[in-house]
Amino acid sequence: MIFEPCFIMRVIYTVLFYFLTPFILLRLFWRSIKAPDYRLRWLERFGFYKQIYPQDVIWFHAVSVGEAEALFPLLKLIQQRNSDANILITTTTPTGSARVKAVMAESVSHVYLPYDMPDSVNRFIAKFKPKLAVIMETEIWPNLYRACANNHIPLYVINARLSEKSARGYQKIPSLVNIALASVENIATQTQEDTDRFIGIGANKACVLTLGNIKFDLEVSESVISSGAELKETLFAGRFVWVIASTHKDEEAIFLAIYKQLKLKIPQLLLLIVPRHPERFNDVKLLCIQDQLNVVLRTSGEPVTQSTDIYLVDTMGELKLLYASSDVAFVGGSMVPVGGHNILEASVIGVPVMFGPYMTNFKEISRRVIEQQAAIQCNTSNEVIDNLLSLYQHVDQRTTLIARGKQFIQQNQGAINRIYALLSEHLS
């Protein structure tokens, strides 16, 4: 019997996945030491479920918080136009799970994505019987994709992006990637460069469409804006508020050192730090104390006084509120080689935006926003200091950045409606 190379590669991949499963579980346990939620609901990751769920679902997968936030406006549009739709959302991380539950509540079902092993995937499909599968951004799972094809489930990848590095990696395993991409009905990419890269790794040219980035189609309620303004006038009264959003390990130390220098020139400066991962809250608190800075935790309920240096946000899901209460925002994950985070949320709320040199996850957005002078990129700590001082001293500069940021977003909106039209035949 002769086997096709793609079949052989998928068998090897599957065997390796089974072999590595104990190590994957050990990693979950290790992460659960600081983030206990990683210890929960392991059975879902193998396609076992303890409760009854709807079937014939419209299934969306969003890895974590960022992808989920981008997906919510599309989900709400689908619910408005298809009131009887049973929507299932899968995530990979507990923080993504928590955000789905906080925003969508009981209007959708939610479980963790099963591991990409045939038995886990088959149990998942048998449980939910999806009539449509929609994957956010860049999640290529060969067994999952093949199972969708075998069960005649239309599969779409939306808001798809593919970096040069990822494309090179996929090109090394063409027989495995090709069989996965052959199971996809359409890939809706963010940019023409993403389209070219997907075609370059084996996607059918006719199936890849450049529909834009749904992260431009942001929703911010007036209540968030007004609540942020109230927070600024009460808790942060008399302070110049600088929020550092979605920080990662080693990044807070950079900003604490910057803060000490800036504080000499801006006595009323208050630094808000919003760590990306909840398991790091205590580590960041200890770092502030070690630097002999006066820190107040959001959950403590303690007042911010004139002697407070750092307001540490040890909660999740409040970033938009904190942007609305700030004078300037710096989007983290960009001063260390993480790849950056979404800079558009701050712009749409109406706060001047800064970010660092490491923006590979938002390469196209950061390039275009700099071209339009709608945000400021800082490559060094000294550039951060100089630009923050300039924004503090010049109100007109802050006003101009805010206006350009909003204009940049407005010029690039519309992807959600285009993606909805693409999916519409499967939604009724």
HURAMO-V577340 format. One record per residue. N is the residue number from 1. RES is the residue in three letters. OMEGA is omega in degrees with one decimal (* if undefined). Layout:
BEGIN
<<N & RES & OMEGA> <N & RES & OMEGA>>
END
This chain:
BEGIN
<<1 & MET & -179.1> <2 & ILE & 179.8> <3 & PHE & 175.9> <4 & GLU & 178.8> <5 & PRO & -179.0> <6 & CYS & 177.6> <7 & PHE & -179.7> <8 & ILE & -180.0> <9 & MET & -179.5> <10 & ARG & 176.3> <11 & VAL & 179.0> <12 & ILE & 178.7> <13 & TYR & -177.4> <14 & THR & 178.7> <15 & VAL & 177.8> <16 & LEU & -179.8> <17 & PHE & 177.5> <18 & TYR & -179.4> <19 & PHE & -175.9> <20 & LEU & -176.7> <21 & THR & 178.0> <22 & PRO & 179.9> <23 & PHE & 175.5> <24 & ILE & 178.8> <25 & LEU & 176.3> <26 & LEU & 177.5> <27 & ARG & 175.9> <28 & LEU & 179.6> <29 & PHE & 179.7> <30 & TRP & 179.2> <31 & ARG & -177.7> <32 & SER & 178.1> <33 & ILE & 177.7> <34 & LYS & 179.8> <35 & ALA & -172.8> <36 & PRO & -179.3> <37 & ASP & 176.1> <38 & TYR & -179.2> <39 & ARG & -172.6> <40 & LEU & 169.5> <41 & ARG & 179.0> <42 & TRP & -176.7> <43 & LEU & 179.4> <44 & GLU & -178.6> <45 & ARG & 176.3> <46 & PHE & 176.0> <47 & GLY & 175.6> <48 & PHE & -174.2> <49 & TYR & -174.3> <50 & LYS & -177.2> <51 & GLN & -179.9> <52 & ILE & 178.0> <53 & TYR & 174.7> <54 & PRO & 172.9> <55 & GLN & -175.0> <56 & ASP & -174.2> <57 & VAL & 165.0> <58 & ILE & -168.6> <59 & TRP & 175.6> <60 & PHE & 174.4> <61 & HIS & 176.1> <62 & ALA & -171.2> <63 & VAL & -173.7> <64 & SER & -170.7> <65 & VAL & -175.8> <66 & GLY & 179.8> <67 & GLU & 179.3> <68 & ALA & 179.4> <69 & GLU & 179.6> <70 & ALA & -175.9> <71 & LEU & -172.2> <72 & PHE & 179.9> <73 & PRO & 177.3> <74 & LEU & 179.2> <75 & LEU & -179.2> <76 & LYS & 175.7> <77 & LEU & 178.0> <78 & ILE & 179.8> <79 & GLN & 178.8> <80 & GLN & -174.3> <81 & ARG & -179.6> <82 & ASN & -170.1> <83 & SER & -178.2> <84 & ASP & -177.7> <85 & ALA & 172.1> <86 & ASN & -175.4> <87 & ILE & 173.6> <88 & LEU & 174.2> <89 & ILE & 170.8> <90 & THR & 171.9> <91 & THR & 176.8> <92 & THR & -174.2> <93 & THR & 175.2> <94 & PRO & 178.9> <95 & THR & 174.7> <96 & GLY & 177.4> <97 & SER & -178.8> <98 & ALA & -178.8> <99 & ARG & 177.2> <100 & VAL & -178.4> <101 & LYS & -178.5> <102 & ALA & -174.3> <103 & VAL & -173.3> <104 & MET & 176.9> <105 & ALA & -175.8> <106 & GLU & -177.6> <107 & SER & 176.9> <108 & VAL & 169.2> <109 & SER & 179.8> <110 & HIS & 169.5> <111 & VAL & 173.6> <112 & TYR & 175.6> <113 & LEU & 177.6> <114 & PRO & 174.3> <115 & TYR & -171.9> <116 & ASP & 176.2> <117 & MET & -171.9> <118 & PRO & -177.0> <119 & ASP & 178.3> <120 & SER & -179.3> <121 & VAL & -179.1> <122 & ASN & 176.4> <123 & ARG & 178.4> <124 & PHE & -178.3> <125 & ILE & 178.6> <126 & ALA & -179.0> <127 & LYS & -170.8> <128 & PHE & -178.5> <129 & LYS & -177.9> <130 & PRO & 173.0> <131 & LYS & 176.1> <132 & LEU & 176.9> <133 & ALA & -177.8> <134 & VAL & -177.6> <135 & ILE & 178.9> <136 & MET & 168.2> <137 & GLU & -170.4> <138 & THR & 177.9> <139 & GLU & -179.9> <140 & ILE & -179.6> <141 & TRP & -172.4> <142 & PRO & -178.1> <143 & ASN & 178.8> <144 & LEU & 179.9> <145 & TYR & -178.8> <146 & ARG & 178.7> <147 & ALA & 176.1> <148 & CYS & 179.1> <149 & ALA & -178.4> <150 & ASN & -179.2> <151 & ASN & 176.4> <152 & HIS & 176.9> <153 & ILE & 177.3> <154 & PRO & -174.8> <155 & LEU & 178.6> <156 & TYR & 168.8> <157 & VAL & -176.0> <158 & ILE & -176.6> <159 & ASN & -170.8> <160 & ALA & 174.2> <161 & ARG & -178.5> <162 & LEU & 179.9> <163 & SER & 177.1> <164 & GLU & -179.2> <165 & LYS & 179.0> <166 & SER & 179.7> <167 & ALA & 178.8> <168 & ARG & 178.6> <169 & GLY & -179.8> <170 & TYR & -179.1> <171 & GLN & 178.4> <172 & LYS & -179.8> <173 & ILE & -171.5> <174 & PRO & -176.7> <175 & SER & 178.0> <176 & LEU & -178.5> <177 & VAL & -176.7> <178 & ASN & -178.8> <179 & ILE & 176.7> <180 & ALA & -177.4> <181 & LEU & 177.8> <182 & ALA & 179.8> <183 & SER & -174.9> <184 & VAL & 179.4> <185 & GLU & 176.4> <186 & ASN & 170.6> <187 & ILE & 178.6> <188 & ALA & -173.5> <189 & THR & 179.0> <190 & GLN & -174.9> <191 & THR & 176.5> <192 & GLN & 178.0> <193 & GLU & 177.0> <194 & ASP & 177.8> <195 & THR & -179.4> <196 & ASP & -178.6> <197 & ARG & 177.6> <198 & PHE & 176.4> <199 & ILE & -179.5> <200 & GLY & 178.7> <201 & ILE & 171.9> <202 & GLY & 178.9> <203 & ALA & 177.3> <204 & ASN & -176.1> <205 & LYS & -177.5> <206 & ALA & -176.1> <207 & CYS & -175.5> <208 & VAL & -176.5> <209 & LEU & 175.9> <210 & THR & -175.0> <211 & LEU & 178.0> <212 & GLY & -173.9> <213 & ASN & -177.5> <214 & ILE & 177.9> <215 & LYS & 173.4> <216 & PHE & -176.7> <217 & ASP & -174.2> <218 & LEU & 174.6> <219 & GLU & 175.7> <220 & VAL & -176.7> <221 & SER & 177.3> <222 & GLU & 179.6> <223 & SER & 177.1> <224 & VAL & 179.5> <225 & ILE & -178.1> <226 & SER & 177.9> <227 & SER & 176.7> <228 & GLY & 178.7> <229 & ALA & 178.1> <230 & GLU & 178.1> <231 & LEU & 179.5> <232 & LYS & -176.1> <233 & GLU & -176.5> <234 & THR & -175.1> <235 & LEU & -176.3> <236 & PHE & -175.6> <237 & ALA & 175.9> <238 & GLY & -178.1> <239 & ARG & 170.4> <240 & PHE & -167.4> <241 & VAL & 179.4> <242 & TRP & -178.0> <243 & VAL & 174.2> <244 & ILE & -168.7> <245 & ALA & 171.8> <246 & SER & -179.0> <247 & THR & -179.9> <248 & HIS & 179.7> <249 & LYS & -179.3> <250 & ASP & -178.6> <251 & GLU & -179.0> <252 & GLU & -179.8> <253 & ALA & 178.2> <254 & ILE & -176.0> <255 & PHE & 175.3> <256 & LEU & 176.8> <257 & ALA & 177.1> <258 & ILE & -178.9> <259 & TYR & -178.2> <260 & LYS & 178.1> <261 & GLN & -178.8> <262 & LEU & -177.0> <263 & LYS & 178.9> <264 & LEU & -177.7> <265 & LYS & 178.0> <266 & ILE & -174.6> <267 & PRO & -177.5> <268 & GLN & -178.8> <269 & LEU & 174.2> <270 & LEU & -178.4> <271 & LEU & 173.9> <272 & LEU & 178.0> <273 & ILE & -179.4> <274 & VAL & 179.3> <275 & PRO & -177.6> <276 & ARG & -173.4> <277 & HIS & -175.0> <278 & PRO & -179.1> <279 & GLU & -178.7> <280 & ARG & -177.0> <281 & PHE & -176.4> <282 & ASN & 178.2> <283 & ASP & -179.6> <284 & VAL & 176.6> <285 & LYS & -179.6> <286 & LEU & 178.6> <287 & LEU & 178.0> <288 & CYS & -180.0> <289 & ILE & 178.9> <290 & GLN & 178.2> <291 & ASP & 177.5> <292 & GLN & 176.9> <293 & LEU & -179.0> <294 & ASN & -173.3> <295 & VAL & 174.5> <296 & VAL & 177.1> <297 & LEU & 180.0> <298 & ARG & -177.6> <299 & THR & -177.9> <300 & SER & -176.4> <301 & GLY & -179.6> <302 & GLU & 179.3> <303 & PRO & 171.7> <304 & VAL & -179.6> <305 & THR & 179.1> <306 & GLN & 179.3> <307 & SER & -180.0> <308 & THR & 177.5> <309 & ASP & -171.3> <310 & ILE & 170.9> <311 & TYR & -175.1> <312 & LEU & -176.3> <313 & VAL & -178.7> <314 & ASP & 175.9> <315 & THR & 177.6> <316 & MET & 172.8> <317 & GLY & -177.8> <318 & GLU & -172.8> <319 & LEU & -179.8> <320 & LYS & 177.2> <321 & LEU & -177.1> <322 & LEU & 171.8> <323 & TYR & -177.0> <324 & ALA & -179.3> <325 & SER & -172.9> <326 & SER & 176.2> <327 & ASP & 179.6> <328 & VAL & 178.2> <329 & ALA & 170.0> <330 & PHE & -177.6> <331 & VAL & -173.0> <332 & GLY & -171.9> <333 & GLY & -174.1> <334 & SER & 174.2> <335 & MET & 171.7> <336 & VAL & -172.6> <337 & PRO & 176.3> <338 & VAL & 178.9> <339 & GLY & 175.7> <340 & GLY & 177.6> <341 & HIS & -172.7> <342 & ASN & 179.5> <343 & ILE & -173.5> <344 & LEU & -178.9> <345 & GLU & -179.7> <346 & ALA & -178.8> <347 & SER & -176.4> <348 & VAL & 178.9> <349 & ILE & 176.5> <350 & GLY & 176.7> <351 & VAL & 177.6> <352 & PRO & -171.9> <353 & VAL & 171.3> <354 & MET & 173.6> <355 & PHE & -173.9> <356 & GLY & -173.0> <357 & PRO & -173.3> <358 & TYR & -175.0> <359 & MET & -177.0> <360 & THR & 178.7> <361 & ASN & -179.5> <362 & PHE & -173.2> <363 & LYS & -176.7> <364 & GLU & 179.5> <365 & ILE & -178.4> <366 & SER & 178.6> <367 & ARG & -176.2> <368 & ARG & -179.1> <369 & VAL & 176.1> <370 & ILE & 178.2> <371 & GLU & -178.2> <372 & GLN & 178.7> <373 & GLN & -178.4> <374 & ALA & 176.0> <375 & ALA & -176.5> <376 & ILE & 174.1> <377 & GLN & -179.1> <378 & CYS & -176.2> <379 & ASN & -178.6> <380 & THR & 176.5> <381 & SER & 179.2> <382 & ASN & 177.3> <383 & GLU & 175.6> <384 & VAL & -178.9> <385 & ILE & -177.5> <386 & ASP & -177.6> <387 & ASN & 178.4> <388 & LEU & 177.0> <389 & LEU & 180.0> <390 & SER & 179.1> <391 & LEU & 178.3> <392 & TYR & -173.6> <393 & GLN & -173.4> <394 & HIS & 179.5> <395 & VAL & -179.0> <396 & ASP & 177.3> <397 & GLN & 177.8> <398 & ARG & -179.7> <399 & THR & 180.0> <400 & THR & 179.1> <401 & LEU & 178.6> <402 & ILE & -178.2> <403 & ALA & 180.0> <404 & ARG & 178.2> <405 & GLY & 178.6> <406 & LYS & 178.9> <407 & GLN & 178.9> <408 & PHE & 179.3> <409 & ILE & -178.1> <410 & GLN & -178.1> <411 & GLN & -173.3> <412 & ASN & -179.6> <413 & GLN & 176.3> <414 & GLY & -177.1> <415 & ALA & -178.3> <416 & ILE & 179.2> <417 & ASN & 178.5> <418 & ARG & 179.5> <419 & ILE & 176.4> <420 & TYR & 179.0> <421 & ALA & 178.8> <422 & LEU & -175.4> <423 & LEU & -164.8> <424 & SER & -176.9> <425 & GLU & -179.4> <426 & HIS & -172.0> <427 & LEU & -175.3> <428 & SER & *>>
END
